[in-house]
Amino acid sequence: MAASIGKLISVDYEVFGTVQGVFFRKFTQQMAKDLGLVGWVKNTTSNTVTGTIQGSEGKVNQMKHWLQHKGSPKSKITRCEFKNEKHVDSLEFSNFSIDRGPKKKKVRK
């Protein structure tokens, strides 16, 4: 699929600021899909958003800029950290998903 669009890269990210409760994951997923990227996004217990993005170098760089400076309309990004950036031979994901974590158990009364 993506082998014909140039070098593929993978990068992990963490976004800090007001990024939970403002549809940040939903907008991140939509932006990644619009750019043709794969990976995942999830909330953390420290009120940040983290994930992995993979795809062509140019598109990943566009997504990195979006994560640093735009985000969802109601988010307020204070900083974004990128780690483990590397070239990959093939994509490790088939789509871009929202990781909602473990399901909370309902307590029956």
N, C-alpha and C positions, 0 to 999 in steps of 0.2 A: 504494500500500500504506500507507505511513506518513503520508501527507499529512493524513489526518483526525485524527491524534493530537496536533496542536499543532505548535509550532515545532520544527524539526529542527536539531540542532547536531552539529558534528564537533569532536573534540579529540584531540590527540596526547598520549601519556603515556610516561613512563619510570619504572620502579619499581626502587628500590635496596634492597640488603640481601641476605638469603639467599633468592634467587628462582629460582635455577637448580638443577636436580637434585631439585626438590621438587614436581614436577608443576604448577608455577605456570601454565604455558601452557594445560594441559588444563583446569584449574579456571577460568581466565579465560575460555576459550572457552565452557565450560558456563554460567557465570554470565551472560555476554553473551547467549547463546542463550535462557536463561531469562527475561531481561529484554526480549528481542526486538530486540537491538541488532545492528549489523553492523560489520565492520572486520577487524582482524587483530592478531596478537600474535607476537613472535619474541624469541629470545635475542640478546644482543649479545656482542661479543668482550670487553666490559668487565664481564661478569658481571651485567648488568642485563637487564631485560625491557622492551621497547618496543612501541608499536603505536598504532593509531588506533581510536577508537570513534565510532559515529554512531548517532543515533536521536532520539527525543523528548527534550526538555530534562530532564524529570523522571527518565526512565530512565537517561540519561547521568549525571545527578548521583548516582543510586543506585550506578552502576558506579564512578564516581570515588571514592565513599566506600569501596566494597569494595576497590578497588585500594590505597587509602591505609591501611586499617585491618584488613582481613581476609586476603585472598589465600588461597592453598592452606593446608591444615592444618599443614604442616611448614615453611611459609615464615616468615621473620622480616623484615618490611618496616621499613626505617629511614626511608625517605622516598619520596614519589612526586611527580614534577613533571608539570604539565600545560602544554601550549603550543599555540599556534595555534587556540584555541577560536574558533569562528565559526558563524554561522547558515548553513545550506545550504538550497537549494530542494528538493533531492532527494538520496537516499542514493547514494553512489558505489560501494557494495559490495552484493552480493546475499546475503551471509551473513557469518559471523564465522569466519575461518580462522586456522590456525596456520601461520606461515611458517617452514619448517624450513631455509631457506637452501639454498645449493648442496649437492648431493649429494657426499659424499666418494668419491673414486675408490678402488676396491679394487685393491690391488697383487697381480698374479698372479705366482706363483713358479714 
